[in-house]
Amino acid sequence: MPFRYFVKQLLLPPGILLLLLLLAWWLRRSRPRLAGACFALGLGGFWLMSLPVVVQWSAGLLEREPPLVRDEWAVLGQRADAIVVLGSGRERGDRAWGADQPTGVGLERQRYAARLAKASGLPVLTSGGLHYGSPPSEAQMMADSLRDDFGVTVRWQEGRSRTTWENAQFSAEVLLPQGIKRVVLVTQAWHMSRAVWSFRKAGFEVVPAPVGFLSGDNARPLGGWMPEFKAIWQNGQLMNEAVGQVGYSLFYR
């Protein structure tokens, strides 16, 4: 897992852009033209990643599943047997809480899943594993937060998965033997296509319940053409998702 982490961070933005800038500095005397090209690519990449309008455009390519209509919430029990909410990492050792906590993205998913569970009466499964072997699992953290913060009791926890593919495979091991084949799947809108594909491959019928859309109007001055630090993180997430979709299509058939 650490090796995979380092490869991922170095080969995807912003890591690859930093490597290009370092390479430009290294080659500035021996290969000035190549150094100039590396500098332009690195700096230009950072500029594009910092633009909210690029977030909006990129998310539009990835967000293929429409949101659930609010009137559908109460009748989800006619279309599914359970709600599955996927983990999204953790905030390590927040001293305000004295323990690891779900990320802001994770809380966004939990809030939506809680609303759907209360409206439909469907039971909930949380899916997410350990952080490099350190407990608690993401599934446990989400279950605790859903109970304490949103008043929803989680029926099942899948606490072994580290990837979206494993989310699906290990959730299938929990749910399919109990005859639960139709699930409402809660994750980010830009992540939903890969998640739906993985869960269908695992044997589920899926009702997508995407949340956290980024492709709407960015509501920024000048249409989102002014750089923002937050956009770098968001564009990094979207780039990671795009690479993940390509990788899954190649390796999980």
Rosetta blueprint (number, residue, H / E / L):
1 M L
2 P H
3 F H
4 R H
5 Y H
6 F H
7 V H
8 K H
9 Q H
10 L H
11 L H
12 L L
13 P L
14 P L
15 G H
16 I H
17 L H
18 L H
19 L H
20 L H
21 L H
22 L H
23 L H
24 A H
25 W H
26 W H
27 L L
28 R L
29 R L
30 S L
31 R L
32 P H
33 R H
34 L H
35 A H
36 G H
37 A H
38 C H
39 F H
40 A H
41 L H
42 G H
43 L H
44 G H
45 G H
46 F H
47 W H
48 L H
49 M H
50 S L
51 L L
52 P H
53 V H
54 V H
55 V H
56 Q H
57 W H
58 S H
59 A H
60 G H
61 L H
62 L H
63 E L
64 R L
65 E L
66 P L
67 P L
68 L L
69 V L
70 R H
71 D H
72 E H
73 W H
74 A H
75 V H
76 L H
77 G H
78 Q H
79 R L
80 A L
81 D L
82 A E
83 I E
84 V E
85 V E
86 L E
87 G L
88 S L
89 G L
90 R E
91 E E
92 R E
93 G E
94 D E
95 R L
96 A L
97 W L
98 G L
99 A E
100 D E
101 Q E
102 P E
103 T L
104 G H
105 V H
106 G H
107 L H
108 E H
109 R H
110 Q H
111 R H
112 Y H
113 A H
114 A H
115 R H
116 L H
117 A H
118 K H
119 A H
120 S H
121 G L
122 L L
123 P L
124 V E
125 L E
126 T E
127 S E
128 G L
129 G L
130 L L
131 H E
132 Y L
133 G L
134 S E
135 P L
136 P L
137 S L
138 E H
139 A H
140 Q H
141 M H
142 M H
143 A H
144 D H
145 S H
146 L H
147 R H
148 D H
149 D H
150 F H
151 G L
152 V L
153 T L
154 V L
155 R L
156 W E
157 Q E
158 E E
159 G L
160 R L
161 S L
162 R L
163 T L
164 T H
165 W H
166 E H
167 N H
168 A H
169 Q H
170 F H
171 S H
172 A H
173 E H
174 V H
175 L H
176 L H
177 P H
178 Q H
179 G L
180 I L
181 K L
182 R E
183 V E
184 V E
185 L E
186 V E
187 T E
188 Q E
189 A H
190 W H
191 H H
192 M H
193 S H
194 R H
195 A H
196 V H
197 W H
198 S H
199 F H
200 R H
201 K H
202 A L
203 G L
204 F L
205 E E
206 V E
207 V E
208 P E
209 A E
210 P E
211 V E
212 G L
213 F L
214 L L
215 S L
216 G L
217 D L
218 N L
219 A L
220 R L
221 P H
222 L H
223 G H
224 G H
225 W L
226 M L
227 P L
228 E L
229 F H
230 K H
231 A H
232 I H
233 W H
234 Q H
235 N H
236 G H
237 Q H
238 L H
239 M H
240 N H
241 E H
242 A H
243 V H
244 G H
245 Q H
246 V H
247 G H
248 Y H
249 S H
250 L H
251 F H
252 Y L
253 R L
